[in-house]
Amino acid sequence: MAGPNTLTLDARGWIDPREWAASPWLHAPYLAEMARVAREAKQRQVLRGVGSDGQPLEPRIRPRADGATGKPLTPHRTESRTYKWVRASVSRAKGTVSVFWSHGWQKILTYHAEGRVIGTYKRDVIGFPPGVLAWLKGRGRRVWAELRDGRRPIREDVPARLILPPAMPAIPRVVPFVPRATVSAFDTFRSDAERDAYARALAAGRTTGQNVGGVRRTGPRLIRR
């Protein structure tokens, strides 16, 4: 989540105050789109190796041991943490868009920006260069005009706080077949056939799994379906 040294953009300030006050239903889709645009702009900036002042970052002092040849702070390009951990969030109440880094990487980049990393140059990529800020302002006004005039569809399901990218999809749960040899040694059965039946029921999720004193005294109890 956003923390200290987060870059916050006053997206509401780019719009005429009278229009902003008169069109509250446009706030959420406008801010969501600007969060997406700001995140992508930051990723392009760090991938090009451009600092907050608009100048190229200081070159690497020595070649990397792993042979990576990307720009400083993004040696592995789109697989680098400075690129892939960029996030953006919005505040409807304040009309702002915040750009930051997740996984604690914001703190590391703050050390780089303050020149506190030993053995390397000071490199600041937290802020946007002036030219990018001007471009974002113009883009924001264009997005607002498209929403206002009906030239851009309005999403009704935009959350109050949007963090990009979306979460990874859940991994489906797989219940493997339990072979006879892996049934607990604490279970006791009246016959091999009963033991095999219990293993099949366990794999299918049709057993209560109840034990008495750590030992199955009367064989498996199956759930009737």
C-alpha positions as CSV (number, residue, x, y, z in Angstrom):
1,M,0.0,0.0,0.0
2,A,1.0,3.6,-0.4
3,G,3.4,5.0,2.2
4,P,5.9,7.8,2.8
5,N,7.4,9.5,-0.3
6,T,4.4,8.4,-2.4
7,L,3.9,10.5,-5.5
8,T,0.4,12.0,-5.3
9,L,-1.2,13.8,-8.3
10,D,-4.0,16.3,-7.8
11,A,-6.2,14.9,-10.7
12,R,-9.2,17.0,-9.5
13,G,-7.2,20.2,-9.9
14,W,-6.8,19.5,-13.6
15,I,-10.6,19.9,-14.1
16,D,-12.8,23.0,-13.9
17,P,-14.1,23.1,-10.3
18,R,-17.6,23.9,-11.4
19,E,-17.7,20.8,-13.7
20,W,-16.2,18.6,-11.0
21,A,-18.8,19.7,-8.5
22,A,-21.7,19.2,-11.0
23,S,-20.7,15.7,-12.2
24,P,-20.0,13.4,-9.2
25,W,-20.8,10.3,-11.2
26,L,-17.8,10.9,-13.4
27,H,-15.3,11.0,-10.5
28,A,-14.7,7.3,-10.2
29,P,-14.3,6.4,-13.8
30,Y,-12.1,9.5,-14.4
31,L,-9.8,8.7,-11.4
32,A,-9.6,5.0,-12.3
33,E,-8.5,5.8,-15.9
34,M,-5.9,8.3,-14.7
35,A,-4.5,5.8,-12.2
36,R,-4.0,3.4,-15.1
37,V,-2.4,6.1,-17.2
38,A,-0.1,7.3,-14.4
39,R,1.1,3.8,-13.6
40,E,1.9,3.1,-17.3
41,A,3.7,6.5,-17.6
42,K,5.8,5.7,-14.6
43,Q,6.7,2.3,-16.0
44,R,7.8,3.9,-19.3
45,Q,9.9,6.4,-17.4
46,V,11.9,3.9,-15.4
47,L,12.3,1.6,-18.4
48,R,13.9,4.4,-20.3
49,G,16.2,5.2,-17.3
50,V,14.9,8.8,-16.8
51,G,15.0,10.4,-13.4
52,S,12.5,12.7,-11.7
53,D,14.3,15.7,-13.2
54,G,13.8,14.5,-16.7
55,Q,17.5,13.6,-17.2
56,P,19.0,10.2,-17.8
57,L,20.1,8.3,-14.7
58,E,23.8,8.1,-13.9
59,P,25.2,5.1,-15.7
60,R,26.3,1.9,-13.9
61,I,29.8,2.1,-12.3
62,R,30.7,-1.4,-13.2
63,P,29.0,-4.2,-15.2
64,R,26.5,-6.4,-13.3
65,A,27.7,-9.8,-12.3
66,D,24.6,-11.4,-13.8
67,G,25.2,-9.8,-17.2
68,A,22.0,-7.7,-17.2
69,T,22.2,-4.8,-19.6
70,G,19.0,-2.8,-18.9
71,K,19.0,0.8,-17.6
72,P,20.0,1.6,-14.0
73,L,17.3,0.4,-11.5
74,T,15.7,-1.7,-14.3
75,P,18.6,-4.0,-15.3
76,H,16.2,-6.8,-16.2
77,R,13.8,-4.5,-18.0
78,T,10.1,-5.5,-17.5
79,E,11.2,-8.2,-15.0
80,S,12.9,-5.7,-12.7
81,R,11.2,-4.8,-9.5
82,T,11.3,-1.0,-10.2
83,Y,9.1,-1.8,-13.2
84,K,6.8,-4.6,-12.2
85,W,6.0,-3.4,-8.7
86,V,4.7,0.0,-9.7
87,R,1.2,0.5,-8.3
88,A,-1.5,3.2,-8.4
89,S,-4.4,4.0,-6.1
90,V,-7.1,6.7,-6.1
91,S,-8.9,8.7,-3.5
92,R,-12.4,9.8,-4.5
93,A,-12.7,12.1,-1.4
94,K,-9.5,14.0,-2.3
95,G,-9.7,13.6,-6.1
96,T,-6.1,12.3,-6.2
97,V,-4.1,9.6,-7.8
98,S,-1.1,8.1,-6.0
99,V,1.8,6.2,-7.6
100,F,4.0,4.0,-5.5
101,W,5.8,0.7,-5.3
102,S,4.7,-2.4,-3.5
103,H,6.6,-5.2,-1.7
104,G,8.6,-2.7,0.3
105,W,10.4,-1.5,-2.9
106,Q,9.3,2.1,-2.2
107,K,11.8,2.2,0.7
108,I,14.6,1.0,-1.4
109,L,14.0,3.5,-4.1
110,T,13.8,6.2,-1.4
111,Y,17.3,5.2,-0.4
112,H,18.5,5.6,-4.0
113,A,16.8,9.0,-4.3
114,E,18.4,10.3,-1.2
115,G,21.9,8.9,-2.1
116,R,22.0,6.5,0.8
117,V,23.0,3.5,-1.2
118,I,26.7,2.9,-0.8
119,G,28.9,2.4,-3.8
120,T,26.5,3.9,-6.4
121,Y,25.2,7.2,-7.7
122,K,22.1,9.1,-6.4
123,R,19.2,8.1,-8.6
124,D,15.7,9.5,-8.1
125,V,12.8,8.0,-10.1
126,I,10.0,8.5,-7.6
127,G,8.7,11.7,-9.1
128,F,7.5,12.5,-12.6
129,P,9.6,14.8,-14.9
130,P,8.0,18.2,-15.6
131,G,7.2,17.2,-19.2
132,V,5.4,14.0,-18.1
133,L,3.4,16.0,-15.5
134,A,2.2,18.4,-18.2
135,W,1.3,15.5,-20.4
136,L,-0.7,13.8,-17.6
137,K,-2.6,17.0,-17.0
138,G,-3.5,17.3,-20.7
139,R,-4.5,13.6,-20.8
140,G,-6.7,14.1,-17.7
141,R,-8.6,16.9,-19.3
142,R,-9.1,14.9,-22.4
143,V,-10.4,11.8,-20.5
144,W,-12.8,14.1,-18.5
145,A,-14.1,15.7,-21.7
146,E,-14.7,12.2,-23.3
147,L,-16.6,11.0,-20.2
148,R,-18.6,14.2,-20.0
149,D,-19.6,14.1,-23.7
150,G,-20.3,10.4,-23.7
151,R,-17.4,9.5,-26.0
152,R,-15.9,7.2,-23.4
153,P,-18.0,4.5,-21.7
154,I,-18.6,4.9,-18.0
155,R,-17.8,1.9,-15.8
156,E,-20.2,1.4,-12.9
157,D,-18.1,-1.1,-11.0
158,V,-15.0,1.0,-10.3
159,P,-14.0,0.6,-6.6
160,A,-13.4,3.5,-4.3
161,R,-9.7,2.5,-4.1
162,L,-8.2,1.0,-7.1
163,I,-4.8,-0.8,-7.0
164,L,-3.3,-2.0,-10.2
165,P,-2.6,-4.6,-11.5
166,P,-5.4,-6.9,-10.4
167,A,-4.7,-9.8,-8.1
168,M,-3.6,-13.1,-9.5
169,P,-6.4,-15.7,-10.0
170,A,-6.9,-18.3,-7.3
171,I,-5.2,-21.6,-7.9
172,P,-7.9,-24.4,-8.1
173,R,-7.8,-26.9,-5.3
174,V,-7.0,-30.4,-6.4
175,V,-7.8,-33.4,-4.1
176,P,-5.4,-36.2,-5.1
177,F,-6.2,-39.9,-4.8
178,V,-4.9,-41.3,-1.5
179,P,-3.3,-44.7,-2.1
180,R,-3.4,-47.5,0.4
181,A,0.1,-47.0,1.5
182,T,-0.5,-43.4,2.7
183,V,-3.5,-44.0,4.9
184,S,-2.5,-43.1,8.5
185,A,-0.7,-45.7,10.5
186,F,-3.0,-44.8,13.5
187,D,-6.1,-46.1,11.7
188,T,-7.1,-49.7,12.3
189,F,-9.4,-51.6,10.0
190,R,-11.2,-55.0,10.3
191,S,-10.0,-56.0,6.8
192,D,-8.0,-54.9,3.8
193,A,-11.2,-54.3,1.9
194,E,-12.4,-51.9,4.6
195,R,-9.0,-50.1,4.5
196,D,-9.2,-49.7,0.7
197,A,-12.7,-48.4,0.9
198,Y,-11.6,-45.8,3.5
199,A,-8.8,-44.7,1.2
200,R,-11.2,-44.2,-1.7
201,A,-13.7,-42.3,0.5
202,L,-10.9,-40.1,1.9
203,A,-9.8,-39.1,-1.6
204,A,-13.5,-38.3,-2.6
205,G,-14.1,-36.3,0.6
206,R,-16.8,-38.7,1.9
207,T,-15.4,-39.7,5.3
208,T,-15.8,-38.0,8.7
209,G,-12.2,-38.8,9.6
210,Q,-13.2,-39.4,13.3
211,N,-10.8,-41.2,15.5
212,V,-11.2,-42.4,19.1
213,G,-8.1,-41.8,21.3
214,G,-5.9,-41.6,18.2
215,V,-6.9,-45.0,17.0
216,R,-9.8,-45.9,14.7
217,R,-11.7,-48.4,16.7
218,T,-14.7,-49.3,14.6
219,G,-13.6,-48.6,11.1
220,P,-14.4,-45.6,8.9
221,R,-17.7,-43.8,9.1
222,L,-18.8,-42.7,5.6
223,I,-20.9,-39.7,4.9
224,R,-24.0,-40.8,3.0
225,R,-24.8,-38.8,-0.1
